[in-house]
């Protein structure tokens, strides 16, 4: 399952990293500058935050609670 996300600043990076670190399944962030483990705060900082980013989780994971917690970062439309 994939969702576009918007990360504006360091606080957003810290918040997203804190939330995803609570989940046992793999969570990735893909961007034009690469793909990183969302549980790695250094990995997230390696991405260009100004580019479109996609949060990727396994289709068989229970991702509904995760997306609920991240709803302020998810881009709709």
Phi and psi restraints in degrees (range 20) as a CNS / XPLOR table:
assign (resid 1 and name C) (resid 2 and name N)
       (resid 2 and name CA) (resid 2 and name C) 1.0 -126.8 20.0 2
assign (resid 2 and name N) (resid 2 and name CA)
       (resid 2 and name C) (resid 3 and name N) 1.0 145.1 20.0 2
assign (resid 2 and name C) (resid 3 and name N)
       (resid 3 and name CA) (resid 3 and name C) 1.0 -141.1 20.0 2
assign (resid 3 and name N) (resid 3 and name CA)
       (resid 3 and name C) (resid 4 and name N) 1.0 134.2 20.0 2
assign (resid 3 and name C) (resid 4 and name N)
       (resid 4 and name CA) (resid 4 and name C) 1.0 -70.9 20.0 2
assign (resid 4 and name N) (resid 4 and name CA)
       (resid 4 and name C) (resid 5 and name N) 1.0 137.9 20.0 2
assign (resid 4 and name C) (resid 5 and name N)
       (resid 5 and name CA) (resid 5 and name C) 1.0 -129.2 20.0 2
assign (resid 5 and name N) (resid 5 and name CA)
       (resid 5 and name C) (resid 6 and name N) 1.0 156.0 20.0 2
assign (resid 5 and name C) (resid 6 and name N)
       (resid 6 and name CA) (resid 6 and name C) 1.0 -119.7 20.0 2
assign (resid 6 and name N) (resid 6 and name CA)
       (resid 6 and name C) (resid 7 and name N) 1.0 121.0 20.0 2
assign (resid 6 and name C) (resid 7 and name N)
       (resid 7 and name CA) (resid 7 and name C) 1.0 -116.5 20.0 2
assign (resid 7 and name N) (resid 7 and name CA)
       (resid 7 and name C) (resid 8 and name N) 1.0 117.0 20.0 2
assign (resid 7 and name C) (resid 8 and name N)
       (resid 8 and name CA) (resid 8 and name C) 1.0 -98.4 20.0 2
assign (resid 8 and name N) (resid 8 and name CA)
       (resid 8 and name C) (resid 9 and name N) 1.0 -29.3 20.0 2
assign (resid 8 and name C) (resid 9 and name N)
       (resid 9 and name CA) (resid 9 and name C) 1.0 -158.2 20.0 2
assign (resid 9 and name N) (resid 9 and name CA)
       (resid 9 and name C) (resid 10 and name N) 1.0 -178.2 20.0 2
assign (resid 9 and name C) (resid 10 and name N)
       (resid 10 and name CA) (resid 10 and name C) 1.0 -61.0 20.0 2
assign (resid 10 and name N) (resid 10 and name CA)
       (resid 10 and name C) (resid 11 and name N) 1.0 -39.2 20.0 2
assign (resid 10 and name C) (resid 11 and name N)
       (resid 11 and name CA) (resid 11 and name C) 1.0 -60.1 20.0 2
assign (resid 11 and name N) (resid 11 and name CA)
       (resid 11 and name C) (resid 12 and name N) 1.0 -41.3 20.0 2
assign (resid 11 and name C) (resid 12 and name N)
       (resid 12 and name CA) (resid 12 and name C) 1.0 -61.7 20.0 2
assign (resid 12 and name N) (resid 12 and name CA)
       (resid 12 and name C) (resid 13 and name N) 1.0 -43.2 20.0 2
assign (resid 12 and name C) (resid 13 and name N)
       (resid 13 and name CA) (resid 13 and name C) 1.0 -59.3 20.0 2
assign (resid 13 and name N) (resid 13 and name CA)
       (resid 13 and name C) (resid 14 and name N) 1.0 -47.3 20.0 2
assign (resid 13 and name C) (resid 14 and name N)
       (resid 14 and name CA) (resid 14 and name C) 1.0 -62.8 20.0 2
assign (resid 14 and name N) (resid 14 and name CA)
       (resid 14 and name C) (resid 15 and name N) 1.0 -42.0 20.0 2
assign (resid 14 and name C) (resid 15 and name N)
       (resid 15 and name CA) (resid 15 and name C) 1.0 -65.7 20.0 2
assign (resid 15 and name N) (resid 15 and name CA)
       (resid 15 and name C) (resid 16 and name N) 1.0 -48.0 20.0 2
assign (resid 15 and name C) (resid 16 and name N)
       (resid 16 and name CA) (resid 16 and name C) 1.0 -60.8 20.0 2
assign (resid 16 and name N) (resid 16 and name CA)
       (resid 16 and name C) (resid 17 and name N) 1.0 -46.0 20.0 2
assign (resid 16 and name C) (resid 17 and name N)
       (resid 17 and name CA) (resid 17 and name C) 1.0 -60.5 20.0 2
assign (resid 17 and name N) (resid 17 and name CA)
       (resid 17 and name C) (resid 18 and name N) 1.0 -42.1 20.0 2
assign (resid 17 and name C) (resid 18 and name N)
       (resid 18 and name CA) (resid 18 and name C) 1.0 -62.3 20.0 2
assign (resid 18 and name N) (resid 18 and name CA)
       (resid 18 and name C) (resid 19 and name N) 1.0 -44.1 20.0 2
assign (resid 18 and name C) (resid 19 and name N)
       (resid 19 and name CA) (resid 19 and name C) 1.0 -65.3 20.0 2
assign (resid 19 and name N) (resid 19 and name CA)
       (resid 19 and name C) (resid 20 and name N) 1.0 -51.9 20.0 2
assign (resid 19 and name C) (resid 20 and name N)
       (resid 20 and name CA) (resid 20 and name C) 1.0 -66.8 20.0 2
assign (resid 20 and name N) (resid 20 and name CA)
       (resid 20 and name C) (resid 21 and name N) 1.0 -27.6 20.0 2
assign (resid 20 and name C) (resid 21 and name N)
       (resid 21 and name CA) (resid 21 and name C) 1.0 -66.3 20.0 2
assign (resid 21 and name N) (resid 21 and name CA)
       (resid 21 and name C) (resid 22 and name N) 1.0 -15.2 20.0 2
assign (resid 21 and name C) (resid 22 and name N)
       (resid 22 and name CA) (resid 22 and name C) 1.0 -83.3 20.0 2
assign (resid 22 and name N) (resid 22 and name CA)
       (resid 22 and name C) (resid 23 and name N) 1.0 -8.0 20.0 2
assign (resid 22 and name C) (resid 23 and name N)
       (resid 23 and name CA) (resid 23 and name C) 1.0 -102.8 20.0 2
assign (resid 23 and name N) (resid 23 and name CA)
       (resid 23 and name C) (resid 24 and name N) 1.0 143.3 20.0 2
assign (resid 23 and name C) (resid 24 and name N)
       (resid 24 and name CA) (resid 24 and name C) 1.0 -83.1 20.0 2
assign (resid 24 and name N) (resid 24 and name CA)
       (resid 24 and name C) (resid 25 and name N) 1.0 -19.3 20.0 2
assign (resid 24 and name C) (resid 25 and name N)
       (resid 25 and name CA) (resid 25 and name C) 1.0 -87.0 20.0 2
assign (resid 25 and name N) (resid 25 and name CA)
       (resid 25 and name C) (resid 26 and name N) 1.0 162.1 20.0 2
assign (resid 25 and name C) (resid 26 and name N)
       (resid 26 and name CA) (resid 26 and name C) 1.0 -67.3 20.0 2
assign (resid 26 and name N) (resid 26 and name CA)
       (resid 26 and name C) (resid 27 and name N) 1.0 139.4 20.0 2
assign (resid 26 and name C) (resid 27 and name N)
       (resid 27 and name CA) (resid 27 and name C) 1.0 -136.9 20.0 2
assign (resid 27 and name N) (resid 27 and name CA)
       (resid 27 and name C) (resid 28 and name N) 1.0 126.4 20.0 2
assign (resid 27 and name C) (resid 28 and name N)
       (resid 28 and name CA) (resid 28 and name C) 1.0 -120.3 20.0 2
assign (resid 28 and name N) (resid 28 and name CA)
       (resid 28 and name C) (resid 29 and name N) 1.0 154.4 20.0 2
assign (resid 28 and name C) (resid 29 and name N)
       (resid 29 and name CA) (resid 29 and name C) 1.0 -121.5 20.0 2
assign (resid 29 and name N) (resid 29 and name CA)
       (resid 29 and name C) (resid 30 and name N) 1.0 124.4 20.0 2
assign (resid 29 and name C) (resid 30 and name N)
       (resid 30 and name CA) (resid 30 and name C) 1.0 -108.8 20.0 2
assign (resid 30 and name N) (resid 30 and name CA)
       (resid 30 and name C) (resid 31 and name N) 1.0 138.9 20.0 2
assign (resid 30 and name C) (resid 31 and name N)
       (resid 31 and name CA) (resid 31 and name C) 1.0 -146.8 20.0 2
assign (resid 31 and name N) (resid 31 and name CA)
       (resid 31 and name C) (resid 32 and name N) 1.0 175.9 20.0 2
assign (resid 31 and name C) (resid 32 and name N)
       (resid 32 and name CA) (resid 32 and name C) 1.0 -63.6 20.0 2
assign (resid 32 and name N) (resid 32 and name CA)
       (resid 32 and name C) (resid 33 and name N) 1.0 -27.3 20.0 2
assign (resid 32 and name C) (resid 33 and name N)
       (resid 33 and name CA) (resid 33 and name C) 1.0 -88.4 20.0 2
assign (resid 33 and name N) (resid 33 and name CA)
       (resid 33 and name C) (resid 34 and name N) 1.0 0.1 20.0 2
assign (resid 33 and name C) (resid 34 and name N)
       (resid 34 and name CA) (resid 34 and name C) 1.0 145.2 20.0 2
assign (resid 34 and name N) (resid 34 and name CA)
       (resid 34 and name C) (resid 35 and name N) 1.0 -172.8 20.0 2
assign (resid 34 and name C) (resid 35 and name N)
       (resid 35 and name CA) (resid 35 and name C) 1.0 -128.7 20.0 2
assign (resid 35 and name N) (resid 35 and name CA)
       (resid 35 and name C) (resid 36 and name N) 1.0 131.7 20.0 2
assign (resid 35 and name C) (resid 36 and name N)
       (resid 36 and name CA) (resid 36 and name C) 1.0 -134.4 20.0 2
assign (resid 36 and name N) (resid 36 and name CA)
       (resid 36 and name C) (resid 37 and name N) 1.0 156.9 20.0 2
assign (resid 36 and name C) (resid 37 and name N)
       (resid 37 and name CA) (resid 37 and name C) 1.0 -71.5 20.0 2
assign (resid 37 and name N) (resid 37 and name CA)
       (resid 37 and name C) (resid 38 and name N) 1.0 121.9 20.0 2
assign (resid 37 and name C) (resid 38 and name N)
       (resid 38 and name CA) (resid 38 and name C) 1.0 -66.4 20.0 2
assign (resid 38 and name N) (resid 38 and name CA)
       (resid 38 and name C) (resid 39 and name N) 1.0 -15.8 20.0 2
assign (resid 38 and name C) (resid 39 and name N)
       (resid 39 and name CA) (resid 39 and name C) 1.0 -84.3 20.0 2
assign (resid 39 and name N) (resid 39 and name CA)
       (resid 39 and name C) (resid 40 and name N) 1.0 -2.8 20.0 2
assign (resid 39 and name C) (resid 40 and name N)
       (resid 40 and name CA) (resid 40 and name C) 1.0 -103.2 20.0 2
assign (resid 40 and name N) (resid 40 and name CA)
       (resid 40 and name C) (resid 41 and name N) 1.0 106.5 20.0 2
assign (resid 40 and name C) (resid 41 and name N)
       (resid 41 and name CA) (resid 41 and name C) 1.0 -62.5 20.0 2
assign (resid 41 and name N) (resid 41 and name CA)
       (resid 41 and name C) (resid 42 and name N) 1.0 -36.7 20.0 2
assign (resid 41 and name C) (resid 42 and name N)
       (resid 42 and name CA) (resid 42 and name C) 1.0 -65.6 20.0 2
assign (resid 42 and name N) (resid 42 and name CA)
       (resid 42 and name C) (resid 43 and name N) 1.0 -36.0 20.0 2
assign (resid 42 and name C) (resid 43 and name N)
       (resid 43 and name CA) (resid 43 and name C) 1.0 -61.7 20.0 2
assign (resid 43 and name N) (resid 43 and name CA)
       (resid 43 and name C) (resid 44 and name N) 1.0 -44.2 20.0 2
assign (resid 43 and name C) (resid 44 and name N)
       (resid 44 and name CA) (resid 44 and name C) 1.0 -62.2 20.0 2
assign (resid 44 and name N) (resid 44 and name CA)
       (resid 44 and name C) (resid 45 and name N) 1.0 -41.7 20.0 2
assign (resid 44 and name C) (resid 45 and name N)
       (resid 45 and name CA) (resid 45 and name C) 1.0 -65.3 20.0 2
assign (resid 45 and name N) (resid 45 and name CA)
       (resid 45 and name C) (resid 46 and name N) 1.0 -20.1 20.0 2
assign (resid 45 and name C) (resid 46 and name N)
       (resid 46 and name CA) (resid 46 and name C) 1.0 -73.7 20.0 2
assign (resid 46 and name N) (resid 46 and name CA)
       (resid 46 and name C) (resid 47 and name N) 1.0 -19.2 20.0 2
assign (resid 46 and name C) (resid 47 and name N)
       (resid 47 and name CA) (resid 47 and name C) 1.0 -81.7 20.0 2
assign (resid 47 and name N) (resid 47 and name CA)
       (resid 47 and name C) (resid 48 and name N) 1.0 155.2 20.0 2
assign (resid 47 and name C) (resid 48 and name N)
       (resid 48 and name CA) (resid 48 and name C) 1.0 -83.4 20.0 2
assign (resid 48 and name N) (resid 48 and name CA)
       (resid 48 and name C) (resid 49 and name N) 1.0 114.6 20.0 2
assign (resid 48 and name C) (resid 49 and name N)
       (resid 49 and name CA) (resid 49 and name C) 1.0 -71.3 20.0 2
assign (resid 49 and name N) (resid 49 and name CA)
       (resid 49 and name C) (resid 50 and name N) 1.0 -15.6 20.0 2
assign (resid 49 and name C) (resid 50 and name N)
       (resid 50 and name CA) (resid 50 and name C) 1.0 -80.4 20.0 2
assign (resid 50 and name N) (resid 50 and name CA)
       (resid 50 and name C) (resid 51 and name N) 1.0 -12.9 20.0 2
assign (resid 50 and name C) (resid 51 and name N)
       (resid 51 and name CA) (resid 51 and name C) 1.0 -90.2 20.0 2
assign (resid 51 and name N) (resid 51 and name CA)
       (resid 51 and name C) (resid 52 and name N) 1.0 161.7 20.0 2
assign (resid 51 and name C) (resid 52 and name N)
       (resid 52 and name CA) (resid 52 and name C) 1.0 -62.9 20.0 2
assign (resid 52 and name N) (resid 52 and name CA)
       (resid 52 and name C) (resid 53 and name N) 1.0 132.4 20.0 2
assign (resid 52 and name C) (resid 53 and name N)
       (resid 53 and name CA) (resid 53 and name C) 1.0 -120.7 20.0 2
assign (resid 53 and name N) (resid 53 and name CA)
       (resid 53 and name C) (resid 54 and name N) 1.0 144.9 20.0 2
assign (resid 53 and name C) (resid 54 and name N)
       (resid 54 and name CA) (resid 54 and name C) 1.0 -123.9 20.0 2
assign (resid 54 and name N) (resid 54 and name CA)
       (resid 54 and name C) (resid 55 and name N) 1.0 126.1 20.0 2
assign (resid 54 and name C) (resid 55 and name N)
       (resid 55 and name CA) (resid 55 and name C) 1.0 -86.7 20.0 2
assign (resid 55 and name N) (resid 55 and name CA)
       (resid 55 and name C) (resid 56 and name N) 1.0 129.2 20.0 2
assign (resid 55 and name C) (resid 56 and name N)
       (resid 56 and name CA) (resid 56 and name C) 1.0 -124.8 20.0 2
assign (resid 56 and name N) (resid 56 and name CA)
       (resid 56 and name C) (resid 57 and name N) 1.0 126.6 20.0 2
assign (resid 56 and name C) (resid 57 and name N)
       (resid 57 and name CA) (resid 57 and name C) 1.0 -129.6 20.0 2
assign (resid 57 and name N) (resid 57 and name CA)
       (resid 57 and name C) (resid 58 and name N) 1.0 155.2 20.0 2
assign (resid 57 and name C) (resid 58 and name N)
       (resid 58 and name CA) (resid 58 and name C) 1.0 -60.2 20.0 2
assign (resid 58 and name N) (resid 58 and name CA)
       (resid 58 and name C) (resid 59 and name N) 1.0 142.9 20.0 2
assign (resid 58 and name C) (resid 59 and name N)
       (resid 59 and name CA) (resid 59 and name C) 1.0 -62.1 20.0 2
assign (resid 59 and name N) (resid 59 and name CA)
       (resid 59 and name C) (resid 60 and name N) 1.0 -27.8 20.0 2
assign (resid 59 and name C) (resid 60 and name N)
       (resid 60 and name CA) (resid 60 and name C) 1.0 -90.2 20.0 2
assign (resid 60 and name N) (resid 60 and name CA)
       (resid 60 and name C) (resid 61 and name N) 1.0 2.9 20.0 2
assign (resid 60 and name C) (resid 61 and name N)
       (resid 61 and name CA) (resid 61 and name C) 1.0 -82.3 20.0 2
assign (resid 61 and name N) (resid 61 and name CA)
       (resid 61 and name C) (resid 62 and name N) 1.0 154.7 20.0 2
assign (resid 61 and name C) (resid 62 and name N)
       (resid 62 and name CA) (resid 62 and name C) 1.0 -83.7 20.0 2
assign (resid 62 and name N) (resid 62 and name CA)
       (resid 62 and name C) (resid 63 and name N) 1.0 82.5 20.0 2
assign (resid 62 and name C) (resid 63 and name N)
       (resid 63 and name CA) (resid 63 and name C) 1.0 -90.0 20.0 2
assign (resid 63 and name N) (resid 63 and name CA)
       (resid 63 and name C) (resid 64 and name N) 1.0 -8.3 20.0 2
assign (resid 63 and name C) (resid 64 and name N)
       (resid 64 and name CA) (resid 64 and name C) 1.0 -57.0 20.0 2
assign (resid 64 and name N) (resid 64 and name CA)
       (resid 64 and name C) (resid 65 and name N) 1.0 -47.5 20.0 2
assign (resid 64 and name C) (resid 65 and name N)
       (resid 65 and name CA) (resid 65 and name C) 1.0 -63.5 20.0 2
assign (resid 65 and name N) (resid 65 and name CA)
       (resid 65 and name C) (resid 66 and name N) 1.0 -35.8 20.0 2
assign (resid 65 and name C) (resid 66 and name N)
       (resid 66 and name CA) (resid 66 and name C) 1.0 -61.7 20.0 2
assign (resid 66 and name N) (resid 66 and name CA)
       (resid 66 and name C) (resid 67 and name N) 1.0 -50.0 20.0 2
assign (resid 66 and name C) (resid 67 and name N)
       (resid 67 and name CA) (resid 67 and name C) 1.0 -64.7 20.0 2
assign (resid 67 and name N) (resid 67 and name CA)
       (resid 67 and name C) (resid 68 and name N) 1.0 -31.1 20.0 2
assign (resid 67 and name C) (resid 68 and name N)
       (resid 68 and name CA) (resid 68 and name C) 1.0 -64.8 20.0 2
assign (resid 68 and name N) (resid 68 and name CA)
       (resid 68 and name C) (resid 69 and name N) 1.0 -44.8 20.0 2
assign (resid 68 and name C) (resid 69 and name N)
       (resid 69 and name CA) (resid 69 and name C) 1.0 -66.9 20.0 2
assign (resid 69 and name N) (resid 69 and name CA)
       (resid 69 and name C) (resid 70 and name N) 1.0 -30.3 20.0 2
assign (resid 69 and name C) (resid 70 and name N)
       (resid 70 and name CA) (resid 70 and name C) 1.0 -96.0 20.0 2
assign (resid 70 and name N) (resid 70 and name CA)
       (resid 70 and name C) (resid 71 and name N) 1.0 11.1 20.0 2
assign (resid 70 and name C) (resid 71 and name N)
       (resid 71 and name CA) (resid 71 and name C) 1.0 -58.9 20.0 2
assign (resid 71 and name N) (resid 71 and name CA)
       (resid 71 and name C) (resid 72 and name N) 1.0 -29.5 20.0 2
assign (resid 71 and name C) (resid 72 and name N)
       (resid 72 and name CA) (resid 72 and name C) 1.0 -69.6 20.0 2
assign (resid 72 and name N) (resid 72 and name CA)
       (resid 72 and name C) (resid 73 and name N) 1.0 -16.2 20.0 2
assign (resid 72 and name C) (resid 73 and name N)
       (resid 73 and name CA) (resid 73 and name C) 1.0 -101.7 20.0 2
assign (resid 73 and name N) (resid 73 and name CA)
       (resid 73 and name C) (resid 74 and name N) 1.0 -14.6 20.0 2
assign (resid 73 and name C) (resid 74 and name N)
       (resid 74 and name CA) (resid 74 and name C) 1.0 -78.0 20.0 2
assign (resid 74 and name N) (resid 74 and name CA)
       (resid 74 and name C) (resid 75 and name N) 1.0 133.3 20.0 2
assign (resid 74 and name C) (resid 75 and name N)
       (resid 75 and name CA) (resid 75 and name C) 1.0 -95.8 20.0 2
assign (resid 75 and name N) (resid 75 and name CA)
       (resid 75 and name C) (resid 76 and name N) 1.0 127.3 20.0 2
assign (resid 75 and name C) (resid 76 and name N)
       (resid 76 and name CA) (resid 76 and name C) 1.0 -108.1 20.0 2
assign (resid 76 and name N) (resid 76 and name CA)
       (resid 76 and name C) (resid 77 and name N) 1.0 145.3 20.0 2
